[in-house]
């Protein structure tokens, strides 16, 4: 007779529960929302290949953050020089034009290889999102989208996060991400 040790049994049960929970929470998006997500993902891949954005990310990767972090960033207003500089750079200007032309997208952000904000159509709530799925998945080299609708942290609009890697010579050097409106 084989007897499992209590600790081993706990690990096995925990793993099975986690696996089962993953299946339950991985609900499909409504068809109309999934169509918007698929379209946005393709569009982000095109945007990520724009030479202006590739150059902006390459430049950001070569410089220091100047001590900026999430704690400092969240306290800055739209009128702060650091925020104004980010929102007015050439990459942000182009991103803002693209967002206006895409009615289902409610924000677009460009991030460097460490997850720091480089450019965007709005000031994001989070300066560095390296640990979040919207960055951690596409920086591996493939477009990504969330499988759920949630209020966006910046816009509070019910959205699906979509992202694509910014590639330089086939190597991921950053990420472009967007919020796709669910309504």
N, C-alpha and C positions, 0 to 999 in steps of 0.2 A: 504494500500500500504506500502510495506517494503522498506526502503531506507538504503543502505549501507553507512557508513561513509567513507570519502575519504581514511583515513589511513587504514581502514579494507580492502577496495577494493584493495589498493596497495599491502597489504600483500598477499591477495588471488591471485592476478595477478602474483606477483613475485613467489609465490609457484608453480603456474601452469607453468610458463615459465621455472623455474628451473627443474621441473619434465620433461617437454617436451625436454629440452636441454639434460638431462641425457639419454633419449631414443635415441636421434640423435647421441650423441657422443659415445655411447656404441656399436660401430661397431664390428662385428665379425672379428677375426683374420683370415688370409688366412689359409686354411686347413693344409698346410705343416708346417706353423709356429705354429699352434695350437697343432699339433702332437709333435713338439719339446718341446713346453711348458709343455704338459701333461707328457712327458717322464722325463723332468727335474724336475718337481714337485715331481714325485715319487722318483727320485734319491735323491733329497734334503731331503725328509723324511727319507730315509735310512742313509744319511750322518749325519743328525741331531741326530740320535740314537747312533752314534758311541761313545763309552765310553770316548775316548780321547777328543772329542768336548764337551760332557756333562761336563766332569771334568774341561775343560778350562773355560767354561761359569760359572760354579759354583764358581770357584776360582775368576774370574773377578767380579762376583756379590758380593763377600766378601771383595773386596778391594776398596779403593778410586781411583778416576781418576787422582789424583795428579794435579788437576787444569787444565787438558787438556779440550779444547773446540774446536768448529769448527773454530773459528777465529785464534787460535794458530796453530791448525793442518794444515790448508791450507797453512801456511807459511813454514812448514817443508819440507825439501827435502828428497829424498830416502836415503840419507847418514846420516840423523839425527839419533842419538842413539835411540830415541823413536820409530821411524819408523823401523829401523833395528831390534829392539827387537820384534816388532809386527810381522814383516815379517819372522823372523827366529825362532819363537817359534814352538813347536812340532805340534800344531794345524794348524798353517800356512803351515808348511811343508807337512802335510797330505792333506790339502786343495789344495795346488799347484799340488800335484800328481793327485788328483781327477780331477782338471780342465784340466790338460794335457790329461787325458784319455777320456774326454768328448768334442768332437770336436764342438758341438753346444753351449757350455758354454764359455763365454768370461771373466768371473770373478766370484769368489765365496768369500763371506764375512761372517764372524761370528760376531754376536753382543750380548752384555749382555742384561739383563732385562731392562736397561735404554736406550738402543739403541746405546751404545758406542762400537766402534770397539774393537774386541778381537783378531781376526786373519783374514788372508785373503791371496788370491793369488796375490794381488797387493795393493798398498796404495790407499785407496779410497779418493775421493775428500772431503767427508763429514765424520767427526769423529763421530758425533752423529746424527742419522736420526730418532729419536723417533717419530717425528711428521709426518713423511712421510708414505704413505700407505704401502710401501714395508716392513715396520717394524710394524706399528700400527695395521695392519690386522692380520698377523700371530701370534703376541704376544698374541692374544686372544685364540690361541690354534688350529687353523686350517691352512693347507697350503693355499697359496694365489698366484694369478698371476694377473698381469695387463692385461687390455683388449686392450692395444694399443702398437704400436711400436714407440719408441722414441730413440734418441741418448742417450746412457748411460752417466751420468754425469762424470764418471771416464774414461771410455774407448772411448767415443764418437762413439761407434759402434751402429748402429741401432739395438735395442734390446727390449725384453719384460722382465720386472722384474718378478722374481719368488721367492717365499720364503716359508719357513716352520718353525714351532716353534721347538725349542730345548726343549725337555721335560725331567723333572726329577721327577720320581714318578707320571707321568701323568700331572704334572703342568708345564706350559710354564715358562722357566727361561731365554730364549734368542731366537734369530732368526738366521737362516742361509739363506742367500739370494744369488741369482745368476742373471747374465745377460744372456739371451738366444739370440744368434745372429739370426736376422730375415732374413739374406740372406744366 
